[in-house]
Amino acid sequence: MDNERVIADVIDDLSDMEDDVREAAKKELVAIGEPAIPRLIEALAENLWDVPDQAADILAEIGEATVPALMEELAIAERHHALCISDTLGRIGAPAIPALSEALQDLDEQLREYALRAFCSMGSAAIGAIRVLIQALSDPAEEIRTYSAYALSNLEDAAKEAVPALIKALEDDSERVQYHAAYALEKIGTPEAKQALIALSQA
């Protein structure tokens, strides 16, 4: 049996009813590594059981080697598939930051949104992206500015250099951006951030 068929059969086991079968499949796919990446990315689009979630875990465990293929697919995928890819990149964490940061410079607003969603799900691991997240607060698209503020809130006090930009975002035309900027300032909690929130409450 050729390698492609083996990989396809093991991925099929991710939808098995038995926990031990699914766990064995996950371990085997991680061991197979890079040759399994294309099929695993396809599996992110599945609707069966929790196959996309398991495929995301496997790709994250394989790690940095998956990023180029994930980014290539992210640019062309349908929304459900793209959101699963974004979540997977978030699970990969720091190794995905350079590619996601580059995507934030793309003219395609949807691609920028997916990149920011990945940073949001990355949590504190997104600290290496703080400067591009600050830049994204000035993006022309409301959705991008909103997700940027939310991603910064996840960094809490590690995002203190974002405070001036977040204070400026309190005057954004979008109420959603204003709300998330205020939330981020509350989470960051520096004296400057607290003072801005006091001033906002008294306005």
DRENTOR-288279 format. One record per atom (N, C-alpha, C): atom name; y, z, x; residue number from 0. Coordinates in steps of 0.05 Angstrom, whole numbers. Layout:
// residues N
[marfi "CA",[Y,Z,X],NUM];
...
This chain:
// residues 203
[marfi "N",[-24,0,17],0];
[marfi "CA",[0,0,0],0];
[marfi "C",[25,0,18],0];
[marfi "N",[44,-19,12],1];
[marfi "CA",[67,-20,30],1];
[marfi "C",[86,3,25],1];
[marfi "N",[105,7,43],2];
[marfi "CA",[123,30,43],2];
[marfi "C",[140,31,18],2];
[marfi "N",[149,7,9],3];
[marfi "CA",[166,6,-15],3];
[marfi "C",[151,16,-40],3];
[marfi "N",[126,9,-41],4];
[marfi "CA",[109,17,-64],4];
[marfi "C",[104,47,-63],4];
[marfi "N",[99,57,-39],5];
[marfi "CA",[95,86,-35],5];
[marfi "C",[120,101,-44],5];
[marfi "N",[143,92,-35],6];
[marfi "CA",[168,106,-43],6];
[marfi "C",[173,105,-73],6];
[marfi "N",[168,82,-85],7];
[marfi "CA",[171,79,-114],7];
[marfi "C",[153,98,-129],7];
[marfi "N",[128,100,-120],8];
[marfi "CA",[108,118,-133],8];
[marfi "C",[116,147,-130],8];
[marfi "N",[126,155,-107],9];
[marfi "CA",[135,183,-102],9];
[marfi "C",[159,189,-120],9];
[marfi "N",[178,171,-122],10];
[marfi "CA",[201,175,-139],10];
[marfi "C",[193,178,-168],10];
[marfi "N",[173,163,-176],11];
[marfi "CA",[162,166,-203],11];
[marfi "C",[152,195,-208],11];
[marfi "N",[142,207,-187],12];
[marfi "CA",[132,235,-190],12];
[marfi "C",[155,255,-195],12];
[marfi "N",[180,247,-191],13];
[marfi "CA",[202,265,-196],13];
[marfi "C",[205,271,-226],13];
[marfi "N",[194,254,-243],14];
[marfi "CA",[195,258,-272],14];
[marfi "C",[169,270,-283],14];
[marfi "N",[151,279,-265],15];
[marfi "CA",[126,291,-274],15];
[marfi "C",[132,318,-288],15];
[marfi "N",[115,324,-307],16];
[marfi "CA",[118,349,-322],16];
[marfi "C",[112,374,-305],16];
[marfi "N",[96,371,-284],17];
[marfi "CA",[88,394,-267],17];
[marfi "C",[107,399,-245],17];
[marfi "N",[116,424,-243],18];
[marfi "CA",[135,432,-222],18];
[marfi "C",[125,426,-194],18];
[marfi "N",[99,432,-189],19];
[marfi "CA",[89,429,-162],19];
[marfi "C",[88,400,-154],19];
[marfi "N",[83,382,-173],20];
[marfi "CA",[83,353,-167],20];
[marfi "C",[111,344,-160],20];
[marfi "N",[131,353,-175],21];
[marfi "CA",[159,346,-169],21];
[marfi "C",[168,357,-142],21];
[marfi "N",[161,382,-136],22];
[marfi "CA",[168,393,-110],22];
[marfi "C",[155,379,-87],22];
[marfi "N",[130,371,-90],23];
[marfi "CA",[116,357,-69],23];
[marfi "C",[129,329,-65],23];
[marfi "N",[138,317,-87],24];
[marfi "CA",[151,291,-85],24];
[marfi "C",[177,293,-70],24];
[marfi "N",[193,314,-76],25];
[marfi "CA",[218,318,-62],25];
[marfi "C",[214,322,-32],25];
[marfi "N",[195,338,-25],26];
[marfi "CA",[189,343,4],26];
[marfi "C",[181,317,18],26];
[marfi "N",[164,301,4],27];
[marfi "CA",[155,276,16],27];
[marfi "C",[178,256,20],27];
[marfi "N",[196,255,0],28];
[marfi "CA",[218,236,2],28];
[marfi "C",[238,245,24],28];
[marfi "N",[242,271,28],29];
[marfi "CA",[259,280,50],29];
[marfi "C",[246,273,76],29];
[marfi "N",[220,276,78],30];
[marfi "CA",[205,269,102],30];
[marfi "C",[207,239,108],30];
[marfi "N",[205,222,87],31];
[marfi "CA",[208,193,91],31];
[marfi "C",[235,186,102],31];
[marfi "N",[256,200,91],32];
[marfi "CA",[283,197,101],32];
[marfi "C",[296,170,95],32];
[marfi "N",[308,158,115],33];
[marfi "CA",[325,135,110],33];
[marfi "C",[313,112,94],33];
[marfi "N",[287,105,99],34];
[marfi "CA",[276,83,83],34];
[marfi "C",[276,88,52],34];
[marfi "N",[278,114,45],35];
[marfi "CA",[278,121,16],35];
[marfi "C",[306,120,4],35];
[marfi "N",[326,117,20],36];
[marfi "CA",[354,119,10],36];
[marfi "C",[360,99,-13],36];
[marfi "N",[354,73,-9],37];
[marfi "CA",[361,54,-31],37];
[marfi "C",[349,61,-58],37];
[marfi "N",[323,68,-58],38];
[marfi "CA",[309,75,-83],38];
[marfi "C",[320,101,-95],38];
[marfi "N",[327,120,-77],39];
[marfi "CA",[338,145,-87],39];
[marfi "C",[366,141,-100],39];
[marfi "N",[382,123,-89],40];
[marfi "CA",[408,117,-100],40];
[marfi "C",[404,103,-128],40];
[marfi "N",[384,86,-130],41];
[marfi "CA",[377,75,-156],41];
[marfi "C",[370,96,-176],41];
[marfi "N",[355,116,-166],42];
[marfi "CA",[345,138,-184],42];
[marfi "C",[368,155,-195],42];
[marfi "N",[391,155,-182],43];
[marfi "CA",[414,170,-192],43];
[marfi "C",[423,159,-219],43];
[marfi "N",[416,135,-225],44];
[marfi "CA",[424,123,-251],44];
[marfi "C",[404,128,-273],44];
[marfi "N",[382,142,-267],45];
[marfi "CA",[361,147,-287],45];
[marfi "C",[371,167,-308],45];
[marfi "N",[359,165,-332],46];
[marfi "CA",[364,184,-353],46];
[marfi "C",[340,202,-360],46];
[marfi "N",[319,199,-344],47];
[marfi "CA",[294,214,-349],47];
[marfi "C",[295,242,-337],47];
[marfi "N",[289,262,-353],48];
[marfi "CA",[288,289,-343],48];
[marfi "C",[312,295,-326],48];
[marfi "N",[307,309,-304],49];
[marfi "CA",[329,315,-285],49];
[marfi "C",[326,298,-259],49];
[marfi "N",[316,274,-263],50];
[marfi "CA",[312,256,-239],50];
[marfi "C",[337,252,-223],50];
[marfi "N",[360,246,-235],51];
[marfi "CA",[384,243,-219],51];
[marfi "C",[391,268,-203],51];
[marfi "N",[388,291,-215],52];
[marfi "CA",[394,316,-201],52];
[marfi "C",[376,320,-177],52];
[marfi "N",[350,314,-180],53];
[marfi "CA",[331,317,-158],53];
[marfi "C",[337,296,-136],53];
[marfi "N",[343,272,-145],54];
[marfi "CA",[349,250,-125],54];
[marfi "C",[374,258,-109],54];
[marfi "N",[394,270,-123],55];
[marfi "CA",[418,279,-109],55];
[marfi "C",[412,300,-88],55];
[marfi "N",[394,319,-95],56];
[marfi "CA",[386,340,-76],56];
[marfi "C",[373,328,-52],56];
[marfi "N",[356,309,-57],57];
[marfi "CA",[341,296,-34],57];
[marfi "C",[360,281,-16],57];
[marfi "N",[378,265,-28],58];
[marfi "CA",[398,250,-12],58];
[marfi "C",[415,269,4],58];
[marfi "N",[423,292,-8],59];
[marfi "CA",[440,311,6],59];
[marfi "C",[424,323,29],59];
[marfi "N",[399,328,25],60];
[marfi "CA",[383,339,47],60];
[marfi "C",[379,319,70],60];
[marfi "N",[376,294,63],61];
[marfi "CA",[374,273,84],61];
[marfi "C",[401,272,99],61];
[marfi "N",[423,275,84],62];
[marfi "CA",[448,280,96],62];
[marfi "C",[465,256,103],62];
[marfi "N",[478,257,126],63];
[marfi "CA",[500,238,134],63];
[marfi "C",[490,209,133],63];
[marfi "N",[465,205,139],64];
[marfi "CA",[455,177,139],64];
[marfi "C",[456,163,112],64];
[marfi "N",[459,179,91],65];
[marfi "CA",[460,167,64],65];
[marfi "C",[488,158,57],65];
[marfi "N",[509,168,71],66];
[marfi "CA",[536,164,62],66];
[marfi "C",[545,134,60],66];
[marfi "N",[540,117,80],67];
[marfi "CA",[548,89,78],67];
[marfi "C",[537,75,53],67];
[marfi "N",[512,79,48],68];
[marfi "CA",[499,66,25],68];
[marfi "C",[510,77,-1],68];
[marfi "N",[515,103,-2],69];
[marfi "CA",[526,115,-26],69];
[marfi "C",[555,105,-31],69];
[marfi "N",[571,103,-11],70];
[marfi "CA",[598,93,-14],70];
[marfi "C",[598,64,-23],70];
[marfi "N",[580,48,-12],71];
[marfi "CA",[579,20,-19],71];
[marfi "C",[572,17,-49],71];
[marfi "N",[553,33,-58],72];
[marfi "CA",[545,32,-86],72];
[marfi "C",[567,44,-104],72];
[marfi "N",[581,64,-95],73];
[marfi "CA",[602,77,-110],73];
[marfi "C",[624,57,-119],73];
[marfi "N",[629,38,-102],74];
[marfi "CA",[650,19,-107],74];
[marfi "C",[643,-1,-129],74];
[marfi "N",[618,-3,-136],75];
[marfi "CA",[610,-24,-156],75];
[marfi "C",[594,-12,-179],75];
[marfi "N",[587,13,-178],76];
[marfi "CA",[569,25,-198],76];
[marfi "C",[582,28,-225],76];
[marfi "N",[566,27,-247],77];
[marfi "CA",[576,35,-273],77];
[marfi "C",[582,65,-274],77];
[marfi "N",[598,73,-294],78];
[marfi "CA",[609,100,-293],78];
[marfi "C",[588,122,-290],78];
[marfi "N",[567,122,-307],79];
[marfi "CA",[547,144,-305],79];
[marfi "C",[535,145,-277],79];
[marfi "N",[528,122,-266],80];
[marfi "CA",[516,121,-240],80];
[marfi "C",[537,130,-219],80];
[marfi "N",[562,121,-222],81];
[marfi "CA",[583,128,-202],81];
[marfi "C",[588,158,-202],81];
[marfi "N",[588,170,-225],82];
[marfi "CA",[592,199,-227],82];
[marfi "C",[570,214,-213],82];
[marfi "N",[545,205,-216],83];
[marfi "CA",[522,217,-202],83];
[marfi "C",[525,214,-171],83];
[marfi "N",[534,190,-163],84];
[marfi "CA",[538,185,-134],84];
[marfi "C",[560,204,-124],84];
[marfi "N",[581,206,-139],85];
[marfi "CA",[603,224,-131],85];
[marfi "C",[593,253,-128],85];
[marfi "N",[577,262,-147],86];
[marfi "CA",[566,289,-145],86];
[marfi "C",[548,292,-120],86];
[marfi "N",[533,271,-114],87];
[marfi "CA",[516,272,-90],87];
[marfi "C",[532,274,-65],87];
[marfi "N",[554,258,-63],88];
[marfi "CA",[571,260,-40],88];
[marfi "C",[583,288,-37],88];
[marfi "N",[590,300,-60],89];
[marfi "CA",[600,327,-59],89];
[marfi "C",[579,347,-48],89];
[marfi "N",[554,343,-55],90];
[marfi "CA",[533,360,-44],90];
[marfi "C",[529,356,-14],90];
[marfi "N",[533,332,-5],91];
[marfi "CA",[530,326,24],91];
[marfi "C",[551,341,40],91];
[marfi "N",[575,344,28],92];
[marfi "CA",[596,360,40],92];
[marfi "C",[610,347,63],92];
[marfi "N",[616,362,84],93];
[marfi "CA",[633,354,106],93];
[marfi "C",[626,326,118],93];
[marfi "N",[601,319,121],94];
[marfi "CA",[595,293,133],94];
[marfi "C",[605,270,116],94];
[marfi "N",[611,274,90],95];
[marfi "CA",[620,253,73],95];
[marfi "C",[651,251,73],95];
[marfi "N",[665,270,85],96];
[marfi "CA",[694,271,83],96];
[marfi "C",[708,246,94],96];
[marfi "N",[700,236,118],97];
[marfi "CA",[715,212,128],97];
[marfi "C",[713,188,109],97];
[marfi "N",[690,183,98],98];
[marfi "CA",[687,160,80],98];
[marfi "C",[702,164,54],98];
[marfi "N",[701,189,43],99];
[marfi "CA",[715,195,19],99];
[marfi "C",[745,194,23],99];
[marfi "N",[754,203,46],100];
[marfi "CA",[783,202,52],100];
[marfi "C",[793,173,54],100];
[marfi "N",[777,156,65],101];
[marfi "CA",[784,128,66],101];
[marfi "C",[785,116,38],101];
[marfi "N",[767,124,21],102];
[marfi "CA",[767,114,-7],102];
[marfi "C",[792,122,-22],102];
[marfi "N",[804,145,-14],103];
[marfi "CA",[829,153,-28],103];
[marfi "C",[852,135,-22],103];
[marfi "N",[849,118,-2],104];
[marfi "CA",[870,98,5],104];
[marfi "C",[866,71,-9],104];
[marfi "N",[844,69,-24],105];
[marfi "CA",[837,44,-37],105];
[marfi "C",[855,38,-60],105];
[marfi "N",[859,13,-66],106];
[marfi "CA",[876,4,-89],106];
[marfi "C",[862,9,-116],106];
[marfi "N",[836,12,-115],107];
[marfi "CA",[821,16,-140],107];
[marfi "C",[823,45,-149],107];
[marfi "N",[837,49,-171],108];
[marfi "CA",[842,76,-181],108];
[marfi "C",[816,91,-188],108];
[marfi "N",[797,76,-199],109];
[marfi "CA",[772,89,-206],109];
[marfi "C",[757,99,-182],109];
[marfi "N",[757,83,-161],110];
[marfi "CA",[744,92,-136],110];
[marfi "C",[758,116,-125],110];
[marfi "N",[784,117,-126],111];
[marfi "CA",[799,141,-117],111];
[marfi "C",[791,165,-134],111];
[marfi "N",[788,161,-160],112];
[marfi "CA",[780,183,-178],112];
[marfi "C",[752,194,-170],112];
[marfi "N",[734,176,-165],113];
[marfi "CA",[707,184,-158],113];
[marfi "C",[707,199,-131],113];
[marfi "N",[723,190,-112],114];
[marfi "CA",[725,204,-87],114];
[marfi "C",[736,233,-91],114];
[marfi "N",[756,235,-108],115];
[marfi "CA",[767,262,-113],115];
[marfi "C",[748,280,-128],115];
[marfi "N",[732,268,-146],116];
[marfi "CA",[712,284,-160],116];
[marfi "C",[692,295,-140],116];
[marfi "N",[685,279,-119],117];
[marfi "CA",[667,289,-99],117];
[marfi "C",[679,313,-84],117];
[marfi "N",[705,311,-77],118];
[marfi "CA",[719,333,-64],118];
[marfi "C",[719,358,-82],118];
[marfi "N",[723,354,-108],119];
[marfi "CA",[723,377,-126],119];
[marfi "C",[696,391,-126],119];
[marfi "N",[675,375,-127],120];
[marfi "CA",[648,388,-128],120];
[marfi "C",[640,399,-100],120];
[marfi "N",[654,391,-79],121];
[marfi "CA",[648,400,-52],121];
[marfi "C",[656,430,-48],121];
[marfi "N",[675,439,-64],122];
[marfi "CA",[684,467,-60],122];
[marfi "C",[697,471,-34],122];
[marfi "N",[691,494,-21],123];
[marfi "CA",[705,501,4],123];
[marfi "C",[698,482,27],123];
[marfi "N",[677,467,24],124];
[marfi "CA",[669,448,46],124];
[marfi "C",[689,426,49],124];
[marfi "N",[707,423,29],125];
[marfi "CA",[728,402,30],125];
[marfi "C",[752,409,47],125];
[marfi "N",[751,431,61],126];
[marfi "CA",[773,440,77],126];
[marfi "C",[782,419,97],126];
[marfi "N",[763,403,107],127];
[marfi "CA",[770,382,126],127];
[marfi "C",[786,359,114],127];
[marfi "N",[789,359,87],128];
[marfi "CA",[803,338,73],128];
[marfi "C",[830,347,63],128];
[marfi "N",[839,370,72],129];
[marfi "CA",[863,382,60],129];
[marfi "C",[888,363,61],129];
[marfi "N",[891,349,83],130];
[marfi "CA",[915,332,86],130];
[marfi "C",[914,308,67],130];
[marfi "N",[890,296,63],131];
[marfi "CA",[889,274,44],131];
[marfi "C",[891,284,15],131];
[marfi "N",[882,308,10],132];
[marfi "CA",[885,320,-16],132];
[marfi "C",[915,325,-22],132];
[marfi "N",[930,334,-2],133];
[marfi "CA",[958,338,-6],133];
[marfi "C",[972,311,-12],133];
[marfi "N",[964,290,3],134];
[marfi "CA",[975,264,-2],134];
[marfi "C",[969,254,-30],134];
[marfi "N",[945,260,-39],135];
[marfi "CA",[937,251,-66],135];
[marfi "C",[953,264,-88],135];
[marfi "N",[967,286,-83],136];
[marfi "CA",[985,298,-103],136];
[marfi "C",[1008,279,-110],136];
[marfi "N",[1013,259,-93],137];
[marfi "CA",[1034,240,-98],137];
[marfi "C",[1023,213,-108],137];
[marfi "N",[998,212,-114],138];
[marfi "CA",[986,187,-123],138];
[marfi "C",[999,178,-149],138];
[marfi "N",[1002,152,-154],139];
[marfi "CA",[1015,143,-179],139];
[marfi "C",[998,149,-204],139];
[marfi "N",[973,154,-201],140];
[marfi "CA",[955,159,-224],140];
[marfi "C",[953,188,-231],140];
[marfi "N",[958,195,-256],141];
[marfi "CA",[957,223,-265],141];
[marfi "C",[930,236,-259],141];
[marfi "N",[908,221,-264],142];
[marfi "CA",[882,232,-261],142];
[marfi "C",[877,240,-232],142];
[marfi "N",[887,224,-213],143];
[marfi "CA",[883,229,-185],143];
[marfi "C",[899,254,-177],143];
[marfi "N",[923,257,-186],144];
[marfi "CA",[939,280,-180],144];
[marfi "C",[927,306,-191],144];
[marfi "N",[915,304,-215],145];
[marfi "CA",[902,327,-228],145];
[marfi "C",[878,336,-212],145];
[marfi "N",[861,317,-205],146];
[marfi "CA",[837,324,-189],146];
[marfi "C",[844,335,-162],146];
[marfi "N",[865,324,-150],147];
[marfi "CA",[874,334,-124],147];
[marfi "C",[882,363,-125],147];
[marfi "N",[898,370,-145],148];
[marfi "CA",[906,398,-148],148];
[marfi "C",[881,416,-153],148];
[marfi "N",[862,406,-169],149];
[marfi "CA",[838,422,-174],149];
[marfi "C",[822,426,-148],149];
[marfi "N",[819,405,-133],150];
[marfi "CA",[804,407,-108],150];
[marfi "C",[817,427,-89],150];
[marfi "N",[844,427,-88],151];
[marfi "CA",[858,446,-71],151];
[marfi "C",[854,474,-81],151];
[marfi "N",[852,478,-107],152];
[marfi "CA",[848,505,-118],152];
[marfi "C",[821,517,-108],152];
[marfi "N",[802,499,-104],153];
[marfi "CA",[775,508,-95],153];
[marfi "C",[776,519,-66],153];
[marfi "N",[797,511,-51],154];
[marfi "CA",[799,520,-23],154];
[marfi "C",[812,547,-21],154];
[marfi "N",[824,556,-43],155];
[marfi "CA",[837,582,-44],155];
[marfi "C",[857,586,-20],155];
[marfi "N",[857,609,-7],156];
[marfi "CA",[878,614,13],156];
[marfi "C",[876,596,38],156];
[marfi "N",[853,582,41],157];
[marfi "CA",[851,563,63],157];
[marfi "C",[869,539,59],157];
[marfi "N",[879,535,35],158];
[marfi "CA",[896,512,28],158];
[marfi "C",[926,519,29],158];
[marfi "N",[933,540,44],159];
[marfi "CA",[961,549,44],159];
[marfi "C",[981,528,52],159];
[marfi "N",[972,509,69],160];
[marfi "CA",[991,488,77],160];
[marfi "C",[998,469,55],160];
[marfi "N",[982,470,33],161];
[marfi "CA",[988,453,10],161];
[marfi "C",[1008,465,-9],161];
[marfi "N",[1016,490,-4],162];
[marfi "CA",[1034,504,-23],162];
[marfi "C",[1060,489,-29],162];
[marfi "N",[1075,479,-9],163];
[marfi "CA",[1099,464,-15],163];
[marfi "C",[1095,440,-34],163];
[marfi "N",[1074,425,-28],164];
[marfi "CA",[1068,402,-45],164];
[marfi "C",[1060,410,-73],164];
[marfi "N",[1045,432,-75],165];
[marfi "CA",[1037,442,-102],165];
[marfi "C",[1061,453,-117],165];
[marfi "N",[1080,465,-104],166];
[marfi "CA",[1104,475,-117],166];
[marfi "C",[1120,450,-128],166];
[marfi "N",[1121,429,-112],167];
[marfi "CA",[1134,405,-122],167];
[marfi "C",[1119,393,-146],167];
[marfi "N",[1092,396,-146],168];
[marfi "CA",[1076,385,-168],168];
[marfi "C",[1080,401,-194],168];
[marfi "N",[1092,424,-193],169];
[marfi "CA",[1099,439,-217],169];
[marfi "C",[1120,425,-234],169];
[marfi "N",[1134,406,-222],170];
[marfi "CA",[1154,390,-236],170];
[marfi "C",[1143,362,-243],170];
[marfi "N",[1117,358,-240],171];
[marfi "CA",[1105,332,-246],171];
[marfi "C",[1110,325,-275],171];
[marfi "N",[1111,299,-281],172];
[marfi "CA",[1114,289,-309],172];
[marfi "C",[1091,297,-327],172];
[marfi "N",[1068,301,-315],173];
[marfi "CA",[1044,307,-330],173];
[marfi "C",[1039,337,-333],173];
[marfi "N",[1035,346,-357],174];
[marfi "CA",[1030,375,-361],174];
[marfi "C",[1003,383,-349],174];
[marfi "N",[984,364,-349],175];
[marfi "CA",[958,370,-337],175];
[marfi "C",[961,376,-307],175];
[marfi "N",[977,359,-294],176];
[marfi "CA",[981,363,-265],176];
[marfi "C",[996,389,-260],176];
[marfi "N",[1016,395,-277],177];
[marfi "CA",[1031,420,-274],177];
[marfi "C",[1012,444,-277],177];
[marfi "N",[994,443,-297],178];
[marfi "CA",[975,465,-302],178];
[marfi "C",[957,469,-277],178];
[marfi "N",[946,447,-267],179];
[marfi "CA",[927,450,-245],179];
[marfi "C",[941,458,-219],179];
[marfi "N",[966,449,-216],180];
[marfi "CA",[982,457,-193],180];
[marfi "C",[987,487,-194],180];
[marfi "N",[994,497,-218],181];
[marfi "CA",[999,526,-221],181];
[marfi "C",[973,542,-216],181];
[marfi "N",[951,532,-226],182];
[marfi "CA",[925,545,-221],182];
[marfi "C",[919,546,-191],182];
[marfi "N",[924,524,-177],183];
[marfi "CA",[918,523,-149],183];
[marfi "C",[936,543,-134],183];
[marfi "N",[961,545,-141],184];
[marfi "CA",[979,564,-129],184];
[marfi "C",[969,593,-133],184];
[marfi "N",[960,598,-157],185];
[marfi "CA",[949,625,-163],185];
[marfi "C",[925,631,-146],185];
[marfi "N",[907,611,-142],186];
[marfi "CA",[883,615,-126],186];
[marfi "C",[890,618,-96],186];
[marfi "N",[910,604,-87],187];
[marfi "CA",[918,605,-59],187];
[marfi "C",[931,632,-53],187];
[marfi "N",[949,640,-70],188];
[marfi "CA",[959,668,-70],188];
[marfi "C",[976,677,-47],188];
[marfi "N",[989,658,-33],189];
[marfi "CA",[1007,666,-12],189];
[marfi "C",[1033,677,-25],189];
[marfi "N",[1050,692,-10],190];
[marfi "CA",[1075,701,-21],190];
[marfi "C",[1092,678,-33],190];
[marfi "N",[1093,656,-19],191];
[marfi "CA",[1108,633,-28],191];
[marfi "C",[1097,622,-54],191];
[marfi "N",[1071,621,-56],192];
[marfi "CA",[1058,612,-81],192];
[marfi "C",[1063,631,-104],192];
[marfi "N",[1061,656,-99],193];
[marfi "CA",[1066,676,-120],193];
[marfi "C",[1095,675,-129],193];
[marfi "N",[1114,672,-111],194];
[marfi "CA",[1142,671,-118],194];
[marfi "C",[1147,646,-135],194];
[marfi "N",[1135,624,-129],195];
[marfi "CA",[1138,600,-145],195];
[marfi "C",[1128,604,-174],195];
[marfi "N",[1106,618,-177],196];
[marfi "CA",[1095,624,-203],196];
[marfi "C",[1113,643,-219],196];
[marfi "N",[1124,662,-205],197];
[marfi "CA",[1143,681,-218],197];
[marfi "C",[1167,665,-229],197];
[marfi "N",[1178,648,-211],198];
[marfi "CA",[1201,632,-219],198];
[marfi "C",[1194,614,-243],198];
[marfi "N",[1170,603,-243],199];
[marfi "CA",[1161,586,-265],199];
[marfi "C",[1159,602,-291],199];
[marfi "N",[1149,626,-290],200];
[marfi "CA",[1146,643,-314],200];
[marfi "C",[1173,651,-325],200];
[marfi "N",[1194,652,-308],201];
[marfi "CA",[1220,661,-317],201];
[marfi "C",[1238,637,-325],201];
[marfi "N",[1228,613,-320],202];
[marfi "CA",[1245,590,-326],202];
[marfi "C",[1248,586,-357],202];
